[in-house]
Amino acid sequence: MLFLIKNTSVFKNTVAFVQGKQNGLTYNTVAIGDLINKDGDKDGVLDWEEPLWGLDPTKKETTPGIPDSTVASKLKANQENVEQGESSLNTENLTETDKFSRELFSTTASLSQNGAMDQATAEQISNSLADRIKNSPTRKIYVPSDIKTTKDNSIAAIKKYVDLVDTLDSNLKKKYPAKGTVTDILQKFVIDENNVDVTVLKDLDPNIKQAQEGVSEMLKISVPSDLAQIHLDLINATERVMENLVDFQLFETDPIVAMGGMSKYEENMNLYTSSFETFINTVNKKLNNL
């Protein structure tokens, strides 16, 4: 579980790239505000909305003789009738980006129809996206009852525990040889200021598998009770970073989740580093004092 990086400068550059280049998904207030309010052809249908109805945002009449505003109004009415006729909607397969897109469309359409859409409202919507990205929840948090403990805190028990952890770490690195550090992979991911290579994110697989199996096996190790809390803290810190790495790989299919992982990664990486240092220092102190 020692594959995790301490240098986050490349990560910061990656986040800056993502925030600046993902049209319509960046939580930069001005970008989203402009996107929501823009009506380039002045036909009364916002540019972001026109492709949803199969319309051309550069023409007032995508089909000559039929105003785009008329087409959009009819299609909206038809969709509302369909939605009203469905007693339930299966959202199990919707990504977070899909869900937000639906919410954004519904909210913006309603506000536009009521004449309530202005720059301040657009900024509130963009802030809502920013909050969703920054406050993405940790999906799994382990508690004391999830780990195995022993009342034996002798030096022999602690040495045995340390040996098990060291062996686990060594075996995982052999079983899942990393294709570089997370820093290395992110450097390859960002080709230049305008392009990324999403396929490179598959190189995170060994790192993710090391963490996943590491957490699973750490839960099975019998821990001297004096070390139970630092053991649990290290497991949870590893879980958080692992979830972030998994989220990175959703860059194409679920950008909001991917950006959520990126926004949390530095914080969780620092937590992991702190937990690991506390783990090492506490174990050494125990061994030296016994």
C-alpha positions as CSV (number, residue, x, y, z in Angstrom):
1,M,0.0,0.0,0.0
2,L,3.0,2.3,-0.3
3,F,2.4,3.1,-4.0
4,L,0.7,6.3,-3.2
5,I,2.4,9.6,-4.1
6,K,3.4,12.5,-1.9
7,N,4.1,14.9,-4.7
8,T,0.8,16.5,-5.9
9,S,2.1,19.2,-8.3
10,V,1.2,17.1,-11.4
11,F,-2.2,16.3,-9.9
12,K,-2.9,20.0,-9.4
13,N,-2.0,20.7,-13.0
14,T,-4.3,17.9,-14.1
15,V,-7.2,19.4,-12.0
16,A,-6.6,22.8,-13.5
17,F,-6.7,21.3,-17.0
18,V,-9.9,19.4,-16.3
19,Q,-11.6,22.5,-14.8
20,G,-10.6,24.6,-17.8
21,K,-11.3,22.2,-20.6
22,Q,-14.5,20.3,-19.8
23,N,-17.1,22.4,-21.6
24,G,-20.3,22.6,-19.6
25,L,-19.0,20.6,-16.7
26,T,-16.3,22.9,-15.3
27,Y,-17.4,24.5,-12.1
28,N,-15.9,27.8,-13.2
29,T,-18.8,30.2,-12.6
30,V,-18.3,32.3,-15.6
31,A,-18.0,29.3,-18.0
32,I,-21.3,27.8,-16.8
33,G,-23.1,31.1,-16.6
34,D,-22.1,31.9,-20.1
35,L,-23.2,28.5,-21.3
36,I,-26.6,28.7,-19.7
37,N,-27.4,32.2,-20.9
38,K,-26.0,32.2,-24.5
39,D,-28.5,32.4,-27.4
40,G,-26.2,32.9,-30.4
41,D,-28.9,33.0,-33.1
42,K,-31.3,35.0,-30.9
43,D,-34.2,32.6,-31.6
44,G,-35.3,32.3,-27.9
45,V,-33.9,28.8,-27.5
46,L,-30.6,28.8,-25.6
47,D,-27.6,27.3,-27.3
48,W,-27.0,24.5,-24.9
49,E,-30.7,23.5,-25.2
50,E,-30.9,23.4,-29.0
51,P,-28.9,20.2,-29.6
52,L,-31.3,18.4,-27.2
53,W,-34.1,19.1,-29.6
54,G,-32.0,18.3,-32.7
55,L,-31.7,22.0,-33.5
56,D,-28.8,24.1,-34.9
57,P,-27.8,26.8,-32.4
58,T,-26.5,28.9,-35.3
59,K,-29.8,29.1,-37.1
60,K,-33.2,30.6,-36.1
61,E,-34.9,28.0,-38.4
62,T,-33.1,24.7,-38.5
63,T,-35.9,23.6,-40.8
64,P,-36.6,26.5,-43.2
65,G,-40.0,28.0,-42.5
66,I,-40.3,26.5,-39.0
67,P,-38.9,28.7,-36.2
68,D,-36.7,26.7,-33.8
69,S,-38.7,28.2,-30.9
70,T,-41.8,26.6,-32.2
71,V,-40.1,23.2,-32.6
72,A,-38.6,23.4,-29.1
73,S,-42.0,24.3,-27.5
74,K,-43.7,21.4,-29.1
75,L,-41.0,18.9,-28.2
76,K,-41.0,20.2,-24.6
77,A,-44.7,19.7,-24.4
78,N,-44.5,16.2,-25.7
79,Q,-41.7,15.2,-23.3
80,E,-43.7,16.6,-20.4
81,N,-46.7,14.5,-21.3
82,V,-44.5,11.4,-21.5
83,E,-42.9,12.1,-18.2
84,Q,-46.3,12.7,-16.5
85,G,-47.5,9.4,-17.9
86,E,-44.7,7.5,-16.3
87,S,-45.5,6.7,-12.6
88,S,-41.8,5.8,-11.9
89,L,-38.5,6.4,-13.6
90,N,-35.7,3.9,-13.3
91,T,-32.6,5.9,-12.5
92,E,-30.4,3.0,-11.4
93,N,-28.3,3.1,-14.5
94,L,-27.9,6.9,-14.6
95,T,-24.5,8.3,-13.9
96,E,-24.1,11.3,-11.7
97,T,-23.4,13.4,-14.8
98,D,-26.7,12.1,-16.3
99,K,-28.6,13.0,-13.2
100,F,-27.1,16.5,-13.0
101,S,-27.7,17.0,-16.7
102,R,-31.4,16.2,-16.2
103,E,-31.6,18.4,-13.2
104,L,-29.8,21.2,-15.0
105,F,-32.1,21.0,-18.0
106,S,-35.3,20.8,-15.9
107,T,-34.3,23.7,-13.7
108,T,-33.0,25.9,-16.4
109,A,-36.0,25.2,-18.7
110,S,-38.4,26.1,-15.9
111,L,-36.5,29.2,-14.9
112,S,-36.3,30.4,-18.5
113,Q,-40.0,29.8,-19.1
114,N,-40.8,31.9,-16.0
115,G,-38.4,34.6,-16.9
116,A,-36.3,34.0,-13.8
117,M,-33.1,33.0,-15.5
118,D,-30.4,35.7,-15.0
119,Q,-26.7,35.8,-14.3
120,A,-27.2,35.5,-10.5
121,T,-29.3,32.4,-11.0
122,A,-26.8,30.9,-13.4
123,E,-24.1,31.4,-10.8
124,Q,-26.2,29.7,-8.2
125,I,-26.6,26.7,-10.6
126,S,-22.8,26.6,-11.2
127,N,-22.2,26.8,-7.5
128,S,-24.5,23.8,-7.1
129,L,-22.3,21.8,-9.4
130,A,-19.2,22.9,-7.6
131,D,-20.7,21.8,-4.3
132,R,-21.7,18.4,-5.8
133,I,-18.1,17.9,-7.1
134,K,-16.4,19.0,-3.9
135,N,-18.7,17.2,-1.5
136,S,-18.7,13.8,-3.2
137,P,-19.1,11.3,-0.3
138,T,-16.7,8.6,0.7
139,R,-18.6,5.4,-0.2
140,K,-17.1,3.1,2.4
141,I,-16.0,3.9,6.0
142,Y,-14.8,1.0,8.2
143,V,-15.6,1.0,11.9
144,P,-13.9,-0.9,14.8
145,S,-16.2,-3.8,14.5
146,D,-14.9,-4.4,11.0
147,I,-11.4,-5.4,12.2
148,K,-10.0,-8.2,14.2
149,T,-8.3,-7.4,17.5
150,T,-6.4,-9.3,20.1
151,K,-5.7,-8.3,23.7
152,D,-2.1,-9.6,23.3
153,N,0.0,-6.4,23.1
154,S,3.3,-8.2,23.8
155,I,6.4,-7.4,21.7
156,A,6.0,-10.8,20.1
157,A,2.5,-10.1,19.1
158,I,3.4,-6.7,17.7
159,K,6.4,-8.1,15.7
160,K,4.1,-10.8,14.3
161,Y,1.6,-8.1,13.3
162,V,4.3,-6.0,11.6
163,D,5.7,-9.0,9.7
164,L,2.2,-9.8,8.4
165,V,1.7,-6.2,7.2
166,D,5.2,-6.1,5.6
167,T,4.6,-9.4,3.9
168,L,1.2,-8.3,2.6
169,D,2.7,-5.1,1.1
170,S,5.5,-7.1,-0.6
171,N,3.2,-9.7,-2.0
172,L,0.8,-7.1,-3.4
173,K,3.5,-5.3,-5.2
174,K,4.7,-8.5,-6.8
175,K,1.1,-9.6,-7.7
176,Y,0.1,-6.2,-9.1
177,P,3.3,-4.6,-10.4
178,A,2.6,-0.9,-10.9
179,K,3.0,0.8,-14.3
180,G,4.4,3.9,-12.6
181,T,3.3,6.1,-9.8
182,V,0.1,8.0,-9.9
183,T,2.2,11.1,-10.7
184,D,3.7,9.3,-13.7
185,I,0.3,8.2,-15.0
186,L,-1.1,11.7,-14.7
187,Q,1.8,13.2,-16.6
188,K,1.0,10.8,-19.5
189,F,-2.8,11.5,-19.1
190,V,-2.4,15.3,-19.8
191,I,-0.9,15.4,-23.3
192,D,-0.9,19.2,-23.6
193,E,-3.1,22.1,-22.6
194,N,-5.8,21.1,-25.0
195,N,-5.7,17.3,-25.0
196,V,-5.7,14.3,-22.7
197,D,-5.2,10.6,-23.3
198,V,-8.0,8.8,-21.4
199,T,-6.6,5.4,-22.2
200,V,-3.6,6.0,-19.9
201,L,-5.9,6.0,-16.9
202,K,-6.1,2.2,-17.3
203,D,-2.5,2.1,-16.0
204,L,-4.0,2.9,-12.6
205,D,-5.5,-0.6,-12.4
206,P,-2.5,-2.2,-10.6
207,N,-2.4,0.6,-8.1
208,I,-6.2,0.3,-7.5
209,K,-5.9,-3.5,-7.1
210,Q,-3.1,-3.2,-4.6
211,A,-5.2,-0.9,-2.5
212,Q,-8.4,-2.9,-2.8
213,E,-6.8,-6.2,-1.9
214,G,-4.7,-4.5,0.7
215,V,-7.7,-3.2,2.5
216,S,-9.4,-6.6,2.2
217,E,-6.5,-8.4,3.7
218,M,-5.8,-5.8,6.4
219,L,-9.3,-6.4,7.7
220,K,-8.4,-10.1,8.2
221,I,-5.2,-9.5,10.2
222,S,-5.4,-9.9,13.9
223,V,-4.3,-6.5,15.4
224,P,-2.9,-5.9,18.9
225,S,-5.6,-3.7,20.6
226,D,-3.0,-1.0,21.3
227,L,-2.6,-0.6,17.5
228,A,-6.2,-1.0,16.5
229,Q,-7.0,2.7,15.9
230,I,-4.0,3.4,13.7
231,H,-4.7,0.2,11.8
232,L,-8.2,1.3,11.2
233,D,-7.2,4.8,10.2
234,L,-4.7,3.4,7.7
235,I,-7.4,1.2,6.2
236,N,-9.9,4.1,5.8
237,A,-7.2,6.4,4.4
238,T,-6.3,3.8,1.8
239,E,-9.9,3.2,0.9
240,R,-10.5,6.9,0.3
241,V,-7.5,7.3,-2.1
242,M,-8.5,4.1,-3.8
243,E,-12.0,5.4,-4.5
244,N,-10.5,8.6,-5.9
245,L,-8.4,6.6,-8.3
246,V,-11.4,4.6,-9.4
247,D,-13.3,7.8,-10.0
248,F,-10.4,9.1,-12.2
249,Q,-11.1,6.3,-14.6
250,L,-14.7,7.6,-15.2
251,F,-13.4,10.7,-16.9
252,E,-15.2,9.9,-20.2
253,T,-18.3,8.2,-18.9
254,D,-19.1,10.2,-15.7
255,P,-17.1,13.5,-15.6
256,I,-18.7,14.8,-12.5
257,V,-17.7,11.8,-10.5
258,A,-14.2,12.0,-12.0
259,M,-13.8,15.6,-11.1
260,G,-15.1,14.8,-7.6
261,G,-12.4,12.3,-7.2
262,M,-9.8,14.8,-8.5
263,S,-11.0,17.5,-6.1
264,K,-10.7,15.2,-3.1
265,Y,-7.5,13.4,-4.1
266,E,-5.0,15.9,-2.6
267,E,-6.9,16.0,0.7
268,N,-7.1,12.2,0.9
269,M,-3.5,11.8,-0.2
270,N,-2.4,14.0,2.7
271,L,-4.7,12.0,5.0
272,Y,-3.1,8.8,3.8
273,T,0.5,10.2,4.3
274,S,-0.4,11.4,7.8
275,S,-2.0,8.1,8.7
276,F,0.9,6.1,7.4
277,E,3.5,8.2,9.2
278,T,1.5,7.9,12.5
279,F,1.3,4.1,11.9
280,I,5.1,3.8,11.5
281,N,5.9,6.1,14.4
282,T,3.5,4.4,16.8
283,V,4.7,0.9,15.9
284,N,8.3,1.9,16.3
285,K,7.6,3.5,19.6
286,K,5.8,0.4,20.8
287,L,8.6,-1.8,19.8
288,N,11.2,0.4,21.4
289,N,9.3,0.7,24.7
290,L,8.5,-2.9,25.2
